[in-house]
């Protein structure tokens, strides 16, 4: 008697969202099954990886993370171009570290000009990520939305404290919103409801459930993302049927395990290999939990994850 793989019949679907505009648009989401369960449904858009860059020269990066970008470190447009031309980035994510009020406190106009210069330097979609300071992000992201009108950026993190201002700017200038909530399915759903009430299309929302690195609570992140996908696919919860984005790179590379030199902890092995594997494993865990877009840093970690995605898809 032949074996038949048990299959779940899903009655829901994740929405399809487009980041970018025109021929450069990248589509994410759209799946009708759990991650890579292609024996049960379809994944018309395989998960995408966005390579991160910063709006200034970041501090505290381990040498292994700086090495691939040392010739463009601190120059956002050239950094973005290198990600695309040399490493094949399909999406770029600009991290706005310099706008942090506790750091350089760069003003919204300057941040918007830098964002525009990056957007015009590349021919792939752009994600813009603020500092998670709701008041500052509100002003910065709203100005960026105006300055980059029509480029269909993904703007985040948008929280309950600032969603109205950013959503209004996104609607008027044709951008997407990254709805960020602190590792809680009910808070994620509540924010999506609030955003929908502003008039923004559900197809213009990406869910940021907040993530972590391996060894720092990733199991809890996984369970929350898994519940979001269960609600979307088996319970037809249209308030949670949005693609999920995970800002994983900075969570990985700030950990002591990614930073500590091998000479100080020889039992942990080579620090470059260690950091690459930490990032790749963290990203794959989140992809299996339901992530649609991974924001990553090291080209070798990205290549490894892309290879695994290809194997799972085939």
C-alpha positions in Angstrom: 0.0 0.0 0.0 1.6 3.3 -1.1 2.3 5.9 1.5 0.4 9.2 1.2 1.8 12.3 2.9 -0.8 13.7 5.2 -1.9 17.2 4.0 -3.7 20.0 5.7 -6.3 21.8 3.8 -5.9 25.5 4.3 -8.8 27.9 3.9 -6.7 31.2 4.2 -4.0 32.9 2.2 -1.2 35.3 3.0 -1.6 38.6 1.1 0.8 39.4 -1.8 2.6 42.7 -1.3 4.9 44.6 -3.7 8.0 46.5 -2.5 9.4 49.0 -5.0 7.8 50.2 -8.2 7.7 49.5 -11.9 10.0 46.8 -13.2 12.0 46.7 -10.0 9.1 45.8 -7.8 9.7 42.7 -5.7 6.7 40.7 -4.5 6.5 38.9 -1.2 3.9 36.7 0.5 1.0 35.1 -1.4 1.5 31.6 0.1 -1.4 29.2 0.7 0.5 26.9 3.0 2.9 26.8 5.9 6.5 27.6 5.1 7.9 25.3 2.3 5.0 22.9 2.7 4.7 22.7 -1.0 3.0 19.3 -0.8 0.0 21.2 0.7 -0.1 24.5 -1.1 1.8 27.1 -3.1 4.5 29.7 -2.4 4.3 31.9 -5.5 7.0 34.2 -4.0 9.8 32.5 -2.2 11.2 34.4 0.8 13.4 37.4 0.0 16.6 38.7 1.7 17.3 42.4 2.1 20.9 43.4 2.6 21.3 46.0 5.3 23.3 49.2 5.1 23.6 52.1 7.5 23.2 55.9 7.1 26.5 56.4 9.0 29.6 54.5 10.0 28.2 52.2 12.7 30.1 51.5 15.9 30.8 48.2 17.6 30.7 45.9 14.5 33.1 42.9 14.7 35.8 42.8 12.1 34.1 39.9 10.3 31.1 42.0 9.6 33.1 45.1 8.4 35.4 43.1 6.1 33.0 42.7 3.1 32.2 46.5 3.1 35.4 48.2 4.3 35.8 50.2 1.1 32.3 51.7 1.3 31.7 51.7 5.1 30.0 55.0 6.0 29.0 55.9 2.4 25.3 54.8 2.1 24.8 55.2 -1.7 28.1 53.3 -2.6 27.4 50.8 0.1 24.0 50.1 -1.4 25.5 49.8 -4.9 28.1 47.3 -3.7 25.3 45.2 -2.1 23.5 45.1 -5.4 26.3 44.9 -8.0 28.8 42.7 -6.1 26.6 40.6 -3.8 23.3 40.5 -5.8 21.0 42.0 -3.3 17.4 41.8 -4.4 16.3 44.4 -1.7 18.3 46.9 0.3 17.5 48.0 3.9 18.7 51.4 5.1 19.1 51.4 8.9 18.7 55.0 10.2 21.1 54.8 13.1 22.2 58.4 12.9 18.7 59.7 13.6 18.7 58.3 17.1 18.1 61.1 19.6 20.6 59.4 21.9 23.2 59.4 19.2 23.9 61.8 16.3 20.3 63.0 16.4 20.3 63.7 12.6 17.3 65.8 11.6 14.5 64.5 9.4 15.5 66.6 6.3 19.0 65.3 6.2 17.8 61.7 6.8 15.3 62.1 3.9 18.1 63.4 1.6 20.3 60.5 2.4 17.4 58.0 1.8 16.7 59.6 -1.5 20.3 59.4 -2.6 20.3 55.7 -1.7 17.0 55.0 -3.5 18.3 56.7 -6.7 21.7 54.9 -6.5 20.1 51.4 -6.9 17.7 49.6 -9.1 16.2 47.4 -6.4 13.5 48.2 -3.8 14.4 50.0 -0.6 13.3 49.3 3.0 13.9 52.1 5.5 14.2 51.3 9.2 14.2 53.9 12.0 15.6 53.8 15.5 12.4 52.6 17.4 12.1 56.0 19.0 8.4 56.6 18.2 8.5 60.4 18.4 11.7 60.8 16.3 10.7 58.0 13.8 7.3 59.7 13.3 8.9 62.9 12.0 11.8 61.2 10.1 9.7 58.5 8.3 7.0 61.0 7.4 9.6 63.3 5.8 11.2 60.4 4.0 7.8 59.4 2.7 7.3 62.8 1.2 10.9 63.1 -0.2 10.7 59.7 -1.8 7.1 59.9 -3.0 6.1 57.2 -5.5 9.2 55.0 -4.9 7.1 52.6 -2.8 9.5 52.2 0.1 8.7 50.0 3.1 8.8 52.3 6.2 9.3 51.1 9.7 9.2 50.4 12.5 5.7 51.9 12.9 4.2 51.5 16.3 1.0 52.3 18.1 2.5 55.5 19.4 3.2 56.9 15.9 1.1 55.0 13.4 -1.3 57.8 12.4 1.3 60.2 11.2 3.4 57.7 9.3 0.4 55.9 7.8 -1.0 59.2 6.5 2.3 60.0 4.8 2.6 56.5 3.4 -0.9 56.6 1.9 -0.4 60.0 0.3 3.0 59.0 -1.2 2.4 55.3 -2.1 4.6 53.5 0.4 4.3 50.4 2.6 4.1 50.3 6.4 6.1 47.9 8.6 3.8 47.4 11.6 6.0 46.6 14.6 4.7 45.1 17.9 6.6 43.5 20.8 6.4 39.7 20.3 2.7 39.3 20.9 0.1 38.1 18.4 -2.7 40.1 19.9 -0.7 43.4 19.8 0.2 42.6 16.2 -3.4 42.2 15.2 -4.5 45.3 17.1 -1.9 47.5 15.3 -3.0 46.1 11.9 -6.6 47.0 12.8 -5.6 50.6 13.8 -3.6 51.0 10.6 -6.6 49.7 8.5 -8.7 52.4 10.2 -6.4 55.1 8.8 -7.3 53.9 5.3 -4.1 52.2 4.4 -4.6 49.0 2.3 -3.9 45.7 4.1 -1.8 44.9 1.1 0.5 47.8 2.0 1.3 46.4 5.5 4.2 44.1 6.5 4.2 42.6 10.0 7.3 43.0 12.2 6.7 40.7 15.1 10.1 41.6 16.7 12.8 38.9 16.5 16.0 37.8 18.2 19.1 35.8 17.6 19.7 32.2 18.4 20.3 31.9 22.1 18.4 35.1 22.9 14.7 34.0 23.0 14.3 33.0 19.4 12.0 30.1 20.5 9.4 32.6 21.7 9.7 34.6 18.6 9.2 31.4 16.6 6.1 30.5 18.5 4.5 34.0 18.0 5.3 33.9 14.3 3.9 30.4 14.0 0.7 31.5 15.7 0.4 34.4 13.3 0.7 32.0 10.3 -1.8 29.5 11.8 -4.3 32.3 12.3 -3.8 33.6 8.7 -4.0 30.2 7.0 -6.3 28.0 9.0 -8.5 30.6 10.8 -8.9 33.0 7.9 -7.9 35.9 10.2 -7.6 38.7 7.6 -6.0 41.0 10.1 -2.9 38.7 10.2 -2.7 37.7 6.6 0.2 40.1 5.8 3.8 39.1 4.9 6.2 39.0 7.9 9.5 40.9 7.9 12.4 40.1 10.3 15.2 42.5 11.1 17.5 39.8 12.2 21.1 40.9 11.3 21.5 43.5 14.0 20.1 41.2 16.6 22.7 38.6 15.7 25.8 40.7 15.3 25.4 42.6 18.5 25.6 39.4 20.6 28.7 38.6 22.5 29.0 35.2 20.7 29.3 37.1 17.4 31.7 39.6 18.7 34.1 37.8 21.0 37.5 37.1 19.3 38.7 33.5 19.0 41.8 34.3 21.0 39.6 35.2 24.0 37.3 32.2 23.6 39.1 29.5 21.6 36.4 27.0 22.4 33.9 28.9 20.2 36.0 28.6 17.1 36.8 31.1 14.4 34.9 34.3 14.9 34.1 35.0 11.3 32.7 31.5 10.7 30.8 31.7 14.0 29.2 35.0 13.1 28.2 33.9 9.7 26.6 30.6 11.0 24.8 32.5 13.8 23.2 34.8 11.3 22.4 32.1 8.8 20.9 29.7 11.4 18.9 32.5 13.0 17.5 33.5 9.6 16.5 30.0 8.7 14.7 29.4 12.0 12.7 32.6 11.3 12.0 31.6 7.7 10.6 28.2 8.9 8.4 30.1 11.4 6.8 32.1 8.5 9.1 35.0 7.7 8.8 36.4 4.2 11.6 39.0 4.2 14.9 38.6 6.1 17.1 41.6 6.7 20.7 40.3 6.8 24.3 41.5 6.8 27.1 39.1 5.8 27.2 38.1 2.1 28.3 34.5 3.1 25.4 34.1 5.5 23.0 35.3 2.8 24.5 33.0 0.2 24.0 30.0 2.6 20.4 30.9 3.4 19.6 31.4 -0.3 21.1 28.0 -1.0 18.9 26.4 1.7 15.8 28.2 0.4 16.5 26.8 -3.1 16.9 23.3 -1.7 13.6 23.5 0.3 11.7 25.0 -2.7 12.8 22.1 -5.0 
